[in-house]
Amino acid sequence: MSYIIAFVSFSESSKEFPVQCFRTDLKAGDEVIVRRGDGKLRFARIAQLRYLNWDCNGRIECRREEIALDYSGNIVLPKKSPVHIGVSTP
């Protein structure tokens, strides 16, 4: 079974990390919100997308522009996150 794997980089590093992606509308250069393996949410940029049979710890929750920020500046994800678009399933 193939999965869409996004290789993302975080602002403090140029190193790429593989994460699960359940969307077919994303492309390299898009800014996204990633839930890391430890549960923390982080802003990231997609470097590349590949179809691989990998089981990654992190995943893309949504595009950066789909979030809201609360009064403390914390990320508020859209309902039904992670957002699924296209023919992809967890």
N, C-alpha and C positions, 0 to 999 in steps of 0.2 A: 504494500500500500504506500502510495506517495503522499508526502506532506509538503505544504508550501513552507519553506524555511526562509526567514528574513535574517540577513546578517546586518546587525545594527551597530552603530557606534554612539557612545555617550559623549557629552560635551567635554569631559575632562580627559578623554583618551581617544586616540585614533584607532585603537584595537577594535576589531569586529567580533561581535558575539552572536551566535545563532539563537533565534527564538522562534516559537511557533507562530504561524500566521494563518488566520481563518478568513482572509479577504483576498479576492481576486482583483480588486480595484486599486491596490497600492503599487508603487513603483519606486525605483531607486531615487533617493533625494527627498522622499516624503518624510515629514516630521510626525512621529507617532508617540504614544504613551506605551511603555513596556512595563509589564509586571514581572519583576525578577523572581528567581527561584525562592528567595527569602520573603516574598510577598510585597516588597516595596515597589512603589510606582516611580518611574523615571522617564524623563524626556529623552528621546533618541532620534537618530536619523537613519533611514534605511540606506545601506550601502549597496546591497544586491539581494535578489530573490532567487531561490533555487528550489527545485523539486527533489527532495531527499527523503529517505525513510529513516528519519532521525527522531528521537524522543528528547526534545529540549525541555529544560526546566522553566525557562521564561516564555512569555507570550506577548504578542501585541494586543492591547486592549482596544485601542481606537486611534483615529487621527488626532493630532494635537488640537486642531480647530473644533473637534467635537466635544471637548471637555468644558467644564466650568470651574471656576476657582471660588472657594468659600471665603468668608470674611477674614480668615487667617492665612489665605494663600494656599490652602491645601487643594489638591486635585479632586474634583468631583466627576466621576465617570458617568457617561450616559447610561440610561436604563438598558438592561439586557446586554451588559458588557461581559465578555468581549464581543465586539460587533462582528457578525458573520455576514459576508457579502460574497455572492457567487457560489459556485459548486465546490464547497469545501466543508468538511466536518471535523470535529475534534477526534 
